């Protein structure tokens, strides 16, 4: 399980992309979208849910945080599970959990059942966030990782954009159950397509166990322990955690901010929030281009520092609110794809999925604890909630700077 020295990885090495890799990219992308569609069906209809279930802003934030909490708990075991059952079956399992959570959420009559549905969906998100980049890192050569992961990395903001555009309209006609059943239907379609179309390339390092068939429990455990003993995957994971605290908190509460502080109607608030999502999508894609050109470290460090400085002015910027909001989304997003691109390069090719599991732990911790804390502070002061993210982002930049990645 020896590592590949970072300095020996050619940034611009030429290697042909297999034709079927583009089919896999499309399949992975649209299958991955099921996770944020389920996750972000809550923010655009949060006002409806708060009224229907008699929730405070802090409890409503927990609907977002609890989704990711289970993901944080299961991130490392998910890497282990994927190593045991393979990438394809892990992806199918992820989609099954998303479907189960959607169905339970549609039938929920109490907050407790609604929270339970979010737990199930969180399992699906966790697995998919490991399966997708592992599969892409295997199908695409190193000199194209940034491009492939840059495209896939837009799954969260694109899923959010669709959620903000579509779900308020569905909720107006079918209320909350209609929203939940529509996300179920989308997930079911791509479960079938994933089952039919997905495969890993022959002699894939991510599936190479060194023994015939699937790895033994002992071999998988030893491999996972080897990755967990390295510092760089942890530094990268907790750096990414800081970014997720920022972006998931903003995605979760911008519609509520626009309604409560700017007196916009629910659909107008959802539309205004989409400026953040669109800019974030562009930033994530450009981050992949930068990672292929300059490596991962510089885009991550600079993006987080600048985004942290901008957050000092977000909610007290008056007429400049939209400009600063878009800048935070665009610049902060530049660090996303380089993080996904760097993770498998910090370990051996066979350990790529395990490194992704560590990164997913940081991702889910940020999603789990960011919105509830942000929401609690925002009940008193929106500016105070924004200030919370500043030291978090500066720390994230520092941790990334200490990681030995190119």
C-alpha positions in Angstrom: 0.0 0.0 0.0 2.9 2.4 -0.7 2.1 6.0 -1.5 2.9 7.7 -4.7 5.1 10.7 -3.9 3.2 13.9 -4.7 6.1 15.4 -6.5 6.2 12.4 -8.8 2.6 12.9 -10.1 2.8 14.6 -13.5 0.4 17.5 -13.6 0.1 17.6 -17.3 0.8 13.9 -18.2 -0.9 12.9 -21.4 -3.2 9.9 -21.2 -6.2 9.0 -23.3 -9.7 9.1 -21.7 -11.6 5.9 -22.4 -14.8 6.5 -24.4 -17.0 4.9 -21.8 -15.6 7.2 -19.2 -17.9 10.0 -20.5 -20.9 7.7 -20.2 -19.9 7.0 -16.6 -19.4 10.8 -15.9 -23.0 11.5 -17.1 -24.4 8.6 -15.2 -22.5 9.5 -12.0 -23.5 13.1 -12.3 -27.2 12.6 -12.7 -27.3 9.8 -10.1 -25.4 12.0 -7.7 -28.0 14.8 -8.2 -30.5 12.7 -6.3 -28.6 13.4 -3.1 -28.7 17.2 -3.1 -32.2 17.1 -4.5 -33.2 15.2 -1.4 -31.0 17.3 0.9 -32.1 20.7 -0.4 -35.8 20.1 -0.8 -36.0 21.5 2.7 -34.6 25.1 2.4 -37.0 26.4 -0.3 -40.0 25.1 1.6 -38.7 25.7 5.1 -41.4 28.3 5.9 -44.0 25.7 5.1 -42.4 23.0 7.2 -41.9 25.4 10.2 -45.7 26.2 10.1 -46.8 22.6 9.4 -44.6 21.0 12.1 -44.4 24.1 14.5 -40.6 24.3 14.4 -38.3 27.1 15.4 -35.5 28.4 13.1 -32.9 26.4 15.1 -34.9 23.2 14.8 -35.5 23.8 11.1 -31.7 24.1 10.8 -31.4 20.7 12.4 -33.3 19.3 9.5 -30.3 20.2 7.4 -27.7 19.3 10.0 -29.2 15.9 10.9 -29.1 14.9 7.2 -25.3 15.2 7.4 -24.8 14.0 11.0 -25.5 10.4 10.0 -23.2 10.9 7.0 -20.4 12.1 9.4 -20.9 9.0 11.6 -20.9 6.6 8.6 -18.2 8.3 6.4 -15.4 6.0 7.5 -17.5 2.9 7.7 -18.8 3.8 4.2 -15.3 3.6 2.8 -14.9 0.2 4.4 -18.3 -0.9 3.1 -17.4 0.2 -0.4 -14.2 -1.8 -0.2 -16.1 -4.9 0.7 -19.1 -4.7 -1.7 -17.5 -2.7 -4.6 -18.3 0.7 -6.1 -21.3 -0.3 -8.1 -23.2 -1.9 -5.2 -22.3 0.9 -2.9 -23.8 3.3 -5.4 -27.0 1.3 -5.7 -27.2 1.1 -1.9 -26.8 4.9 -1.7 -29.8 5.4 -4.1 -31.9 2.9 -2.1 -31.4 4.8 1.1 -32.3 8.1 -0.6 -35.5 6.5 -1.9 -36.4 5.1 1.5 -35.8 8.5 3.1 -37.9 10.3 0.6 -40.8 7.8 1.0 -40.7 8.1 4.8 -40.5 11.9 4.6 -43.6 12.0 2.4 -45.5 10.0 5.0 -44.2 11.9 8.0 -46.8 13.3 10.3 -44.5 14.3 13.2 -41.1 16.1 13.4 -39.6 12.9 14.8 -40.5 10.9 11.7 -39.4 13.7 9.5 -36.0 13.7 11.3 -35.8 9.9 10.8 -36.3 10.3 7.1 -33.4 12.8 7.0 -31.2 10.2 8.7 -31.9 7.7 5.9 -31.2 10.3 3.2 -28.0 11.2 5.0 -26.8 7.6 4.6 -27.4 7.9 0.8 -25.6 11.2 0.5 -22.6 9.9 2.5 -22.2 6.8 0.3 -22.7 8.7 -3.0 -20.1 11.4 -2.0 -17.5 8.5 -1.8 -18.7 6.4 -4.7 -18.8 9.1 -7.3 -15.3 10.6 -7.0 -13.8 7.2 -6.6 -15.4 6.0 -9.8 -14.3 9.1 -11.7 -10.8 9.0 -10.4 -10.5 5.5 -11.7 -12.1 6.1 -15.1 -10.2 9.3 -15.9 -6.4 9.7 -16.0 -4.6 12.0 -13.5 -4.3 14.8 -16.1 -8.1 14.9 -16.5 -9.1 14.4 -12.8 -9.7 18.1 -12.4 -12.0 18.3 -15.4 -14.0 15.3 -14.5 -14.3 16.2 -10.8 -14.9 19.8 -11.7 -18.0 18.8 -13.7 -19.2 16.3 -11.1 -18.4 18.8 -8.3 -21.3 21.0 -9.4 -23.7 18.3 -8.3 -24.5 20.1 -5.0 -25.2 23.6 -6.3 -27.0 22.4 -9.4 -29.1 20.1 -7.2 -29.8 23.1 -5.0 -30.7 25.3 -8.0 -33.2 22.7 -9.2 -34.6 22.4 -5.7 -35.1 26.1 -5.3 -36.7 26.5 -8.8 -39.0 23.5 -8.7 -40.0 22.5 -5.2 -41.7 25.7 -4.2 -44.0 25.3 -7.2 -44.7 21.7 -6.3 -45.3 22.6 -2.7 -47.8 25.2 -3.7 -49.9 22.5 -5.3 -49.1 19.3 -3.5 -47.6 20.6 -0.2 -44.7 18.8 1.4 -45.7 15.2 0.5 -45.6 16.2 -3.2 -42.1 17.5 -2.8 -40.9 14.3 -1.1 -42.5 12.0 -3.7 -41.1 14.0 -6.6 -37.5 13.5 -5.2 -38.3 9.8 -4.7 -39.4 9.5 -8.4 -36.2 11.1 -9.7 -34.0 8.8 -7.5 -35.9 5.7 -8.6 -35.3 6.4 -12.3 -31.5 6.7 -11.8 -31.4 3.6 -9.5 -32.5 1.6 -12.6 -30.1 3.4 -14.9 -27.2 2.9 -12.5 -28.0 -0.8 -12.2 -28.0 -1.2 -16.0 -25.2 1.1 -17.1 -22.6 1.4 -14.4 -19.4 -0.7 -14.4 -15.8 -0.2 -13.4 -12.9 -0.4 -15.9 -10.9 -3.6 -16.1 -8.1 -3.9 -13.6 -9.3 -0.8 -11.7 -7.0 0.1 -8.8 -10.0 1.0 -6.7 -11.2 -2.6 -7.1 -7.7 -4.2 -6.9 -7.6 -6.1 -3.6 -4.5 -8.1 -4.2 -6.6 -11.3 -3.8 -9.1 -13.1 -5.9 -12.6 -11.7 -5.5 -13.5 -9.2 -2.8 -11.0 -8.3 -0.1 -11.2 -10.2 3.2 -12.4 -8.3 6.3 -8.9 -8.3 7.7 -7.3 -7.0 4.5 -9.9 -4.2 4.2 -9.4 -3.3 7.9 -5.6 -3.2 7.5 -6.0 -1.0 4.4 -8.4 1.4 6.1 -6.1 1.7 9.2 -3.2 2.5 6.9 -5.0 5.5 5.4 -6.3 6.7 8.8 -2.8 6.7 10.1 -1.7 9.4 7.5 -2.0 13.1 8.5 -2.6 14.6 5.0 -6.0 13.1 4.4 -7.1 14.4 7.8 -5.7 17.9 7.1 -7.6 18.0 3.8 -10.8 16.7 5.4 -10.9 19.2 8.2 -10.0 22.0 5.8 -13.0 21.0 3.6 -15.2 20.8 6.7 -14.6 24.6 7.2 -15.8 25.3 3.7 -18.9 23.1 4.1 -19.8 25.0 7.3 -19.9 28.2 5.3 -21.7 27.1 2.1 -24.3 24.7 3.5 -25.3 27.3 6.1 -25.7 29.9 3.5 -27.6 27.6 1.1 -29.9 26.6 4.0 -30.7 30.1 5.3 -30.4 32.6 2.5 -34.1 32.1 1.5 -35.1 32.7 5.1 -32.9 35.7 5.3 -34.4 37.2 2.2 -37.9 36.6 3.6 -37.3 37.9 7.1 -34.7 40.7 6.6 -35.6 41.8 3.0 -39.3 41.1 3.1 -39.3 39.0 -0.1 -42.1 36.5 -0.9 -41.1 32.8 -0.7 -40.6 32.3 -4.4 -38.8 35.7 -4.7 -36.5 34.6 -1.8 -35.8 31.3 -3.5 -35.0 33.1 -6.8 -32.7 35.6 -5.1 -30.8 32.7 -3.4 -30.1 31.1 -6.7 -27.5 33.8 -7.5 -25.4 32.2 -4.8 -25.9 28.7 -6.2 -25.2 29.7 -9.8 -22.0 31.5 -8.9 -20.9 28.6 -6.7 -21.5 26.2 -9.6 -19.2 28.2 -11.8 -16.6 28.4 -9.0 -16.6 24.7 -8.5 -16.1 24.0 -12.2 -13.3 26.6 -12.5 -11.6 25.1 -9.5 -11.2 21.9 -11.5 -9.5 23.8 -14.3 -7.2 25.5 -11.8 -6.4 22.1 -10.2 -5.3 20.6 -13.5 -3.2 23.7 -14.3 -1.7 24.7 -10.9 -2.3 21.9 -8.5 -4.7 21.8 -5.6 -3.1 23.7 -2.7 -2.9 27.2 -4.1 -6.6 27.4 -5.2 -7.8 26.0 -1.9 -5.8 28.3 0.4 -6.5 31.5 -1.6 -10.2 30.7 -2.1 -10.8 30.2 1.6 -8.9 33.2 2.8 -10.6 35.6 0.4 -14.1 34.1 1.1 -13.5 34.5 4.8 -12.6 38.2 4.4 -15.7 38.8 2.3 -18.0 37.2 4.9 -17.1 40.1 7.2 -19.3 42.3 5.0 -22.1 40.0 3.7 -25.1 40.8 5.8 -24.2 44.4 6.6 -23.4 45.3 3.0 -26.7 47.1 2.1 -27.1 47.4 -1.6 -23.9 45.5 -2.2 -25.4 42.3 -0.7 -25.8 40.5 -4.0 -22.3 41.4 -5.2 -20.7 40.1 -2.1 -22.9 37.0 -2.0 -21.9 36.1 -5.5 -18.2 36.8 -4.8 -18.3 34.5 -1.7 -20.0 31.7 -3.7 -17.7 32.0 -6.7 -14.4 32.4 -4.9 -15.2 29.9 -2.1 -16.2 27.3 -4.7 -12.8 27.4 -6.3 -11.5 25.2 -3.4 -14.0 22.4 -3.8 -12.8 20.5 -6.8 -9.1 20.8 -5.9 -10.0 19.1 -2.6 -11.7 16.2 -4.3 -8.9 16.0 -6.8 -6.2 16.0 -4.2 -7.7 13.3 -1.9 -6.9 10.2 -4.0 -3.4 11.6 -4.8 -2.5 11.6 -1.1 -2.6 7.8 -1.0 -2.0 4.8 -3.3 -4.4 4.2 -6.2 -5.9 1.2 -4.4 -6.7 3.5 -1.4 -8.4 6.2 -3.3 -11.9 5.3 -2.0 -10.6 5.2 1.6 -9.1 8.7 1.2 -12.5 9.9 -0.2 -14.1 8.4 2.9 -11.9 10.6 5.1 -12.7 13.6 3.0 -16.4 12.7 3.2 -16.1 12.7 7.0 -15.0 16.4 7.0 -17.7 17.2 4.4 -20.5 15.7 6.5 -19.2 17.2 9.8 -19.4 20.7 8.2 -22.9 20.0 6.9 -24.0 18.5 10.2 -22.9 21.2 12.6 -22.9 24.3 10.4 -26.6 24.9 9.8 -27.8 24.4 13.4 -25.1 26.7 14.9 -25.5 29.2 12.2 -29.3 29.1 12.6 -29.1 29.6 16.3 -26.9 32.7 16.0 -29.0 34.0 13.2 -32.1 34.0 15.4 -30.3 36.9 17.2 -28.1 38.4 14.5 -27.5 37.6 10.8 -24.2 39.5 10.9 -23.1 37.5 14.0 -23.8 34.3 12.1 -21.7 35.5 9.2 -18.8 36.5 11.5 -18.8 32.9 12.8 -17.6 31.6 9.4 -14.6 34.0 9.2 -12.2 32.2 11.7 -13.5 28.9 10.4 -12.4 29.7 6.8 -9.1 31.1 7.9 -8.4 27.8 9.8 -9.5 25.8 6.8 -6.9 27.7 4.7 -4.2 27.1 7.2 -4.9 23.3 7.4 -4.8 23.1 3.6 -1.5 24.9 3.5 0.0 22.2 5.9 -1.1 19.4 3.6 1.6 17.9 1.3 -0.3 18.1 -1.9 0.7 19.5 -5.2 
